[in-house]
């Protein structure tokens, strides 16, 4: 596939006729991208970028740049993810490693790169985008805060464990996958890590992945970044104590973490993952098997959910949902027996901890309509554990 080239006229300075182009990155751009990511972020960002573009599962097609002549002035990278909701796999994109030269800020380059990433994501069949990003900024591009990140818990006492703790190796990946599958087994929403992502995590200089081993068997793992332990999972208390012997200051309180004897209560400011839903109808169509399970026990009916400037309808009949039929503007769904959901609340509704019942208490433009019991069953609170490459 030839590089994507999209010219953007620079109209921000009088008399300047220069054109900035958006295109797929090339190996010759590597040093400039590294310098840009380092200048606007951390040196580790440059190393992370190299891990992606030099990996055969991602490659240079994953990265785009804005160039002014031969100068790289902005960049973004699109990763492939899989979000699993209620057992249904959703092909997903993740935009990361976004940076712009200070001299070129305010010219729409990030918006153009996000457009590139979202179009590339659509071309790959993604029905969703998820990311970790700076506060507010990505809401400008259709993202909504949806799913809470784990809060840190201070370590109050550091035990002494008997298992061997060492840094993870590539040969440990099957055991790491097994352990994280165990940790994520009790939640409705999860993001398992791809093989490529595991390779990057092990090689990433900004964090270190450790395993606890007993008789050459991996019995626990955790990821250290600065003084915080993330992605903690242990098969038993002995493995947990061995990992805690690394003496972190805090541990992320992911679901099911049984370390109450050693940790204080969660604290810190709420942080949430960003989600973006390009097409509500396409995503709900994909989720039909899950919606059918949630509606089991209800009488056959027609379901209407309005996003005010658009809406969807589908039938629940004979144990099946759908197909999902998209429609246009519908400002008064209640009078037609439907629910109303503001477009930027659909992602929190589908992927967040509040569900329809909780969101209706927080937002006037999210309501279940006259069939509240059905809508609350269709959109329940969701527990989550997202295992992305980047840490909160």
C-alpha positions as a printed Julia matrix, in Angstrom:
392×3 Matrix{Float64}:
   0.0     0.0    0.0
   1.51    3.41  -0.94
   1.92    5.99   1.82
  -1.12    8.11   2.58
  -0.43   11.75   1.71
  -2.79   14.51   2.77
  -1.65   18.12   2.27
  -2.58   20.75   4.86
  -2.03   24.38   3.91
  -0.33   26.44   6.62
  -2.5    29.53   6.82
  -1.49   30.54  10.32
   1.31   32.88   9.31
   0.74   35.64   6.71
   2.57   35.06   3.49
   3.42   31.47   4.31
   2.44   29.11   1.51
   4.16   26.04   2.98
   2.21   22.81   2.93
   2.42   20.21   5.69
   1.75   16.66   4.52
   0.28   13.78   6.49
   1.7    10.45   5.36
   2.65    7.01   6.57
   6.0     7.1    8.35
   9.15    5.66   6.82
  12.32    4.14   8.27
  14.19    7.31   7.31
  11.91    9.22   9.73
  12.96    7.17  12.77
  15.53    9.55  14.27
  13.32   12.62  13.84
  10.31   10.87  15.37
  12.48    9.75  18.29
  13.72   13.3   18.85
  10.18   14.68  18.7
   8.76   12.09  21.11
  11.64   12.68  23.51
  11.26   16.46  23.38
   7.48   16.41  23.95
   7.33   13.38  26.24
   9.93   11.03  27.69
  13.02    9.31  26.25
  11.19    6.02  26.83
   8.56    7.11  24.28
  11.15    6.98  21.52
  12.13    3.47  22.56
   8.47    2.44  22.66
   7.93    3.77  19.14
  10.9     1.83  17.83
   9.58   -1.37  19.4
   6.33   -0.94  17.45
   7.6     0.04  14.02
  10.36   -2.58  14.01
   8.0    -5.38  15.08
   6.64   -7.47  12.18
   3.16   -7.52  13.73
   2.92   -3.73  13.53
   5.59   -2.17  11.3
   5.8     1.26   9.74
   2.19    1.08   8.56
   1.21    1.66  12.19
   2.71    5.15  12.3
   1.92    8.43  10.57
   3.79   11.72  10.48
   3.14   15.31   9.51
   6.08   16.63   7.52
   7.06   20.12   6.48
   9.39   19.35   3.62
  11.85   16.87   5.12
  11.08   17.86   8.71
   8.87   15.64  10.89
   6.7    18.01  12.93
   3.98   15.72  14.34
   3.34   12.0   14.71
   0.84    9.4   15.93
   0.78    5.6   16.09
  -2.17    3.21  15.75
  -2.09   -0.16  17.53
  -4.39   -3.15  17.11
  -6.29   -4.27  20.21
  -9.16   -6.6   21.07
 -11.74   -5.48  23.61
 -13.84   -8.33  25.01
 -17.28   -7.45  26.4
 -19.32  -10.3   27.85
 -17.32  -12.81  25.82
 -17.8   -10.95  22.51
 -14.53   -9.88  20.91
 -14.57   -6.34  19.48
 -11.78   -5.4   17.03
 -10.35   -2.17  18.37
  -7.72    0.45  17.59
  -5.53    2.31  20.07
  -3.91    5.64  19.2
  -0.76    6.41  21.17
   2.63    8.14  20.88
   1.09   11.43  19.75
   3.42   14.44  19.69
   3.72   17.77  17.87
   6.65   20.16  17.56
   6.04   23.28  19.69
   6.45   25.53  16.64
   3.62   23.7   14.87
   1.04   23.55  17.62
  -2.41   24.96  16.95
  -2.38   24.19  13.22
  -4.7    21.18  13.25
  -1.95   18.59  12.79
  -3.09   16.34  15.64
  -6.65   16.49  14.31
  -5.37   15.47  10.87
  -3.33   12.63  12.38
  -6.31   11.46  14.43
  -8.37   11.46  11.23
  -5.64    9.34   9.62
  -5.63    6.95  12.56
  -9.42    6.66  12.69
  -9.65    6.01   8.95
  -6.88    3.43   9.14
  -8.65    1.89  12.12
 -11.89    1.65  10.13
 -10.02    0.1    7.21
  -8.75   -2.59   9.6
 -12.3    -3.4   10.64
 -12.12   -1.82  14.09
 -15.49   -0.99  15.65
 -14.03    0.9   18.59
 -11.03    2.93  19.71
  -9.58    2.95  23.22
  -6.68    4.93  24.62
  -4.98    6.53  27.6
  -4.52   10.24  27.05
  -4.03   13.62  28.69
  -7.12   15.08  30.39
  -9.86   16.46  28.15
  -7.78   16.75  24.97
  -9.08   13.69  23.12
 -12.7    14.48  23.86
 -12.28   16.92  20.97
 -11.93   13.94  18.64
 -15.02   11.99  19.7
 -13.61   10.15  22.73
 -15.51    9.79  26.01
 -14.28    8.9   29.46
 -15.85    5.51  30.07
 -14.0     3.04  32.26
 -12.15    3.78  35.51
  -8.49    2.93  35.88
  -7.4     1.08  39.01
  -6.57    3.35  41.94
  -3.26    2.92  43.77
  -3.15    1.41  47.27
  -0.2     2.24  49.52
   1.95   -0.64  50.7
   1.81   -0.62  54.5
   4.07   -3.57  55.16
   6.52   -5.38  52.92
   6.54   -9.16  53.48
   9.36  -11.56  52.77
   8.52  -14.15  50.17
  10.2   -17.46  49.43
   9.57  -17.68  45.67
  12.24  -16.58  43.24
  11.43  -13.19  41.65
  13.16  -12.26  38.41
  12.56  -10.14  35.34
  10.31  -11.72  32.74
  11.66  -13.31  29.57
  10.09  -13.86  26.17
   9.82  -17.55  27.02
   7.51  -16.6   29.92
   4.81  -15.16  27.62
   2.55  -18.27  27.64
   2.61  -18.25  31.46
   1.97  -14.48  31.55
  -1.04  -14.92  29.28
  -2.35  -17.72  31.51
  -1.96  -15.65  34.68
  -3.61  -12.57  33.25
  -6.47  -14.68  31.88
  -7.03  -15.87  35.44
  -6.97  -12.3   36.75
  -9.45  -11.12  34.1
 -11.8   -14.1   34.31
 -14.24  -12.46  36.68
 -14.93   -9.23  34.78
 -17.33   -8.4   31.93
 -14.99   -6.03  30.08
 -11.37   -6.91  29.46
  -8.52   -6.28  27.08
  -6.19   -9.25  26.78
  -2.72   -8.47  25.55
  -1.56   -9.5   22.07
   1.66  -11.47  21.56
   3.3    -8.39  20.05
   2.25   -6.26  23.0
   3.74   -8.79  25.42
   7.04   -8.56  23.54
   6.98   -4.77  23.81
   6.15   -4.81  27.51
   9.06   -7.12  28.25
  11.46   -4.96  26.23
  10.06   -1.57  27.29
  12.63    0.53  29.18
   9.99    2.6   31.02
   8.79   -0.34  33.12
  10.03   -3.76  34.2
   7.95   -6.93  34.18
   8.69   -9.42  36.97
   7.62  -12.99  37.57
   7.56  -15.07  40.74
   8.65  -18.66  40.11
   8.45  -21.82  42.21
  10.06  -25.05  41.07
  10.55  -23.41  37.66
   6.8   -22.66  37.43
   5.57  -19.08  37.04
   3.13  -18.42  39.91
   2.79  -14.64  39.78
   3.67  -11.53  37.82
   3.7    -7.77  38.24
   4.92   -4.76  36.32
   6.98   -2.07  38.05
   7.05    1.53  36.86
   8.83    4.0   39.09
   7.56    3.11  42.58
   4.18    1.6   41.61
   3.37   -2.05  40.92
   0.82   -2.63  38.15
  -0.91   -5.65  36.61
  -0.4    -7.69  39.78
  -1.58  -11.3   39.75
  -0.53  -14.18  42.0
  -1.78  -17.75  42.24
  -1.52  -17.79  46.04
  -0.49  -15.69  49.03
   3.1   -16.94  48.94
   3.52  -15.71  45.36
   1.89  -12.41  46.3
   4.28  -11.88  49.2
   7.26  -12.69  47.01
   6.25  -10.04  44.47
   5.63   -7.49  47.22
   9.17   -8.09  48.44
  10.19   -5.81  45.54
   9.01   -3.07  47.94
   6.81   -0.86  45.77
   5.31    2.26  47.36
   1.88    1.58  45.88
   0.03   -1.22  44.06
  -2.77   -0.7   41.54
  -5.99   -2.06  43.01
  -7.21   -4.13  40.08
 -10.33   -6.3   40.53
  -9.83   -9.37  42.7
  -6.57   -8.21  44.25
  -6.44  -10.02  47.62
  -3.71   -8.12  49.44
  -5.69   -6.4   52.18
  -3.24   -7.47  54.88
  -0.45   -5.48  53.24
  -2.18   -2.56  51.51
  -4.02    0.54  52.62
  -7.27    1.81  51.09
  -7.37    3.07  47.48
  -6.6     6.75  47.08
  -5.88    9.3   44.38
  -7.8    11.15  41.69
 -10.14    9.29  39.37
  -8.62    8.47  35.99
 -10.54    6.85  33.16
  -9.85    5.18  29.84
 -11.01    7.0   26.74
 -13.37    5.15  24.37
 -14.58    6.23  20.94
 -17.5     4.59  19.09
 -17.45    5.5   15.37
 -20.86    3.89  14.65
 -23.34    3.0   17.38
 -25.37    0.88  14.95
 -22.35   -1.12  13.77
 -21.14   -1.77  17.31
 -24.56   -2.8   18.62
 -25.02   -5.06  15.59
 -21.74   -6.75  16.5
 -22.92   -7.12  20.11
 -26.21   -8.85  19.23
 -25.24  -12.17  20.9
 -24.51  -10.33  24.16
 -27.69   -8.25  23.95
 -29.71  -11.44  23.42
 -28.27  -13.01  26.58
 -29.12   -9.89  28.56
 -32.72   -9.86  27.32
 -33.39  -13.52  28.1
 -36.58  -13.75  30.14
 -38.2   -10.63  28.68
 -41.24  -10.81  26.41
 -40.76  -10.21  22.71
 -40.62   -6.49  21.99
 -39.17   -3.78  19.78
 -36.29   -1.83  21.27
 -35.59    1.82  20.48
 -32.54    3.77  21.64
 -32.19    7.35  20.48
 -28.95    9.33  20.46
 -31.09   12.34  19.57
 -29.35   13.16  16.27
 -29.57    9.48  15.3
 -31.18    6.33  16.67
 -31.27    2.54  16.4
 -34.11    0.02  16.53
 -34.08   -3.73  16.79
 -36.51   -6.52  17.58
 -36.21   -8.95  20.47
 -38.11  -11.99  19.25
 -37.89  -15.75  19.76
 -34.64  -15.47  21.69
 -32.83  -13.4   19.06
 -31.89   -9.75  18.68
 -31.8    -7.79  15.5
 -30.79   -6.89  13.02
 -29.96   -3.41  14.33
 -31.56   -0.76  12.09
 -30.04    2.74  12.13
 -32.16    5.86  11.75
 -31.95    9.64  11.77
 -32.82   12.39  14.22
 -35.23   11.43  16.98
 -35.6    13.98  19.76
 -38.51   12.43  21.69
 -37.87    8.68  22.14
 -39.9     8.41  25.37
 -43.2     8.98  23.55
 -42.3     6.08  21.24
 -41.38    3.75  24.08
 -37.63    4.26  23.72
 -34.59    5.32  25.72
 -32.56    8.47  25.22
 -28.77    8.42  25.4
 -26.55   11.4   24.58
 -23.99   10.29  21.97
 -21.03   10.96  24.27
 -22.64    8.77  26.95
 -22.97    5.62  24.84
 -19.42    4.48  25.6
 -19.88    4.98  29.39
 -23.22    3.18  29.07
 -21.71    0.14  27.33
 -18.32   -0.02  29.03
 -18.68    1.82  32.33
 -19.46    0.88  35.94
 -22.81    2.68  36.22
 -25.08    1.19  33.55
 -28.39    2.77  32.59
 -29.61    2.93  36.19
 -26.51    4.79  37.38
 -26.14    7.14  34.42
 -29.76    8.26  34.64
 -28.92    9.57  38.13
 -25.94   11.51  36.78
 -27.1    12.85  33.41
 -30.4    14.35  32.34
 -29.84   13.24  28.74
 -29.52    9.55  29.59
 -32.84    7.95  30.5
 -34.43    4.53  30.04
 -37.86    5.67  28.87
 -41.06    3.86  29.85
 -39.42    0.39  29.84
 -36.82    0.99  32.52
 -36.46   -2.63  33.63
 -35.7    -3.8   30.1
 -33.24   -0.98  29.4
 -31.42   -1.52  32.69
 -31.06   -5.21  31.86
 -29.84   -4.32  28.37
 -27.27   -1.86  29.73
 -26.09   -3.08  33.17
 -23.08   -1.85  35.18
 -19.88   -3.38  33.8
 -16.82   -4.51  35.74
 -13.57   -4.12  33.84
  -9.87   -4.9   33.66
  -8.06   -3.39  30.69
  -4.57   -4.67  30.02
  -3.09   -2.1   27.64
   0.53   -1.48  26.81
   0.57    1.93  28.46
   0.02    2.4   32.16
  -2.22    5.01  33.82
